[in-house]
Amino acid sequence: MTSETPNWKVFLSDVSLDERELESTCAVLRSGWLSLGPRVAAFEKSFAELHRVPHAVAVSSGTSALHLALLALGIGPGDEVIQPAINFVAGANMTRAVGATPRFVDIVSADQPVSDMREVEAAINRHTKAIMVLHYGGYPAAIREIVELARQKNLAVIEDACHAPATFVDGCALGGWGDVGCFSFFPNKNMTTAEGGMAVTSRDDLAARIRTLRTHGMTSLTWDRHRGHASSYDVTESGYNYRLDEVRAALGIAQLTKLPQHNQRRAELTAQYRRELASCREVEIVFGNYTGAHAGHLFVILVPENLRHRVVEACRHNGIQTSLHYPCITGFTAYQEACRSCSLPRSEEFARRAITLPLHPKMTDENVKYVCQIVRQAVQQFS
Ligand SMILES: *Cc1c(COP(=O)(O)O)cnc(C)c1O
């Protein structure tokens, strides 16, 4: 193992910013109105329209969107939320933050790392209040089936759609199927506001509650008071400050206009990756046979367990960043004790074999060729 920092040639992810973002954020700074203003409202309106949902509420992060979704649905102590263990830890952490317990279920298979419907159904008990689903890498979970099951059992559905903005299944956006859909605009996502997030919902009651909880539980905002719409406010329940500001909203509006073309480019790069790796027997591609619409957030391969480290090192040595999305949550120190009796063999297999390869709209076809060449060499040399 060497400790020197490699000279990176292909980044795992990268942001695409140009004059549009510079202009629009500078305009906010020049205006002097930095928060609780018209740009957040405009960003929410555009996001809601693009996703064909009635309500979009901009928040400070994907994590705060998840937190507010759980709170707005009234989930709390004694409740269980069914969710996958192959996910970013935010969903599980926020489940605990409201006092509820994450109930982890296994994935369909290592090459389809989304909640297995049969496992979800088997995990339902009298404590279950909600099902949280992740559209892993921008590929849809069995959302129609999960929403149907939840309806039968009177459970809420929270979609962690952080990987899947502007992605439609049967005309309905991912994030728009369940009770609340949560999006993140962290810099490594398909669109960014630096930090930021969005909660979408079709339910008027949930939208109102999320809006109130976003700002301390207050009933009217500075902007309304500024316009003379309200002179005072009430606090109807204890809330938070999970607001997005005007600078980030301006960034979001600019990024949103590029999202469809960026997702398109991600899909093209994914198709090229699939072609380049098709003949490599040792490499399986996560969602490699999926032919429907997807957001192309991640490109993930599975290699034999004993080769994973060597492939990662070969990439690193050749200036290619890789990652693991994600380690199994039940293995983290904070979750180990509570998950001692969890049996998630497919999730664990996934975490031992998965490698996330670079994918972002600034990548060239040559970048993909290069990454695939290094990966192919590494697996063939060592297998
Ligand atoms: C990024 C991400 C989050 C958290 O979003 P933040 O904006 O970083 O708080 C949650 N879930 C998934 C799947 C994510 O990728």
Ligand as a Chemical Component Dictionary entry (heavy atoms), coordinates in Angstrom:
data_LIG
# 
_chem_comp.id                   LIG 
_chem_comp.type                 NON-POLYMER 
_chem_comp.pdbx_formal_charge   0 
_chem_comp.three_letter_code    LIG 
# 
loop_
_chem_comp_atom.comp_id 
_chem_comp_atom.atom_id 
_chem_comp_atom.alt_atom_id 
_chem_comp_atom.type_symbol 
_chem_comp_atom.charge 
_chem_comp_atom.model_Cartn_x 
_chem_comp_atom.model_Cartn_y 
_chem_comp_atom.model_Cartn_z 
_chem_comp_atom.pdbx_ordinal 
LIG C1 C1 C 0 -26.865 12.238 -0.574 1  
LIG C2 C2 C 0 -27.852 11.301 -0.038 2  
LIG C3 C3 C 0 -28.572 11.591 1.129  3  
LIG C4 C4 C 0 -28.308 12.778 1.996  4  
LIG O1 O1 O 0 -28.379 13.995 1.344  5  
LIG P1 P1 P 0 -27.604 15.268 1.949  6  
LIG O2 O2 O 0 -28.077 16.379 1.072  7  
LIG O3 O3 O 0 -26.150 15.001 1.830  8  
LIG O4 O4 O 0 -28.051 15.424 3.354  9  
LIG C5 C5 C 0 -29.527 10.681 1.538  10 
LIG N1 N1 N 0 -29.763 9.548  0.851  11 
LIG C6 C6 C 0 -29.093 9.247  -0.259 12 
LIG C7 C7 C 0 -29.410 8.000  -0.986 13 
LIG C8 C8 C 0 -28.111 10.102 -0.733 14 
LIG O5 O5 O 0 -27.421 9.768  -1.838 15 
# 
loop_
_chem_comp_bond.comp_id 
_chem_comp_bond.atom_id_1 
_chem_comp_bond.atom_id_2 
_chem_comp_bond.value_order 
_chem_comp_bond.pdbx_ordinal 
LIG C1 C2 SING 1  
LIG C2 C3 SING 2  
LIG C2 C8 DOUB 3  
LIG C3 C4 SING 4  
LIG C3 C5 DOUB 5  
LIG C4 O1 SING 6  
LIG O1 P1 SING 7  
LIG P1 O2 DOUB 8  
LIG P1 O3 SING 9  
LIG P1 O4 SING 10 
LIG C5 N1 SING 11 
LIG N1 C6 DOUB 12 
LIG C6 C7 SING 13 
LIG C6 C8 SING 14 
LIG C8 O5 SING 15 
# 
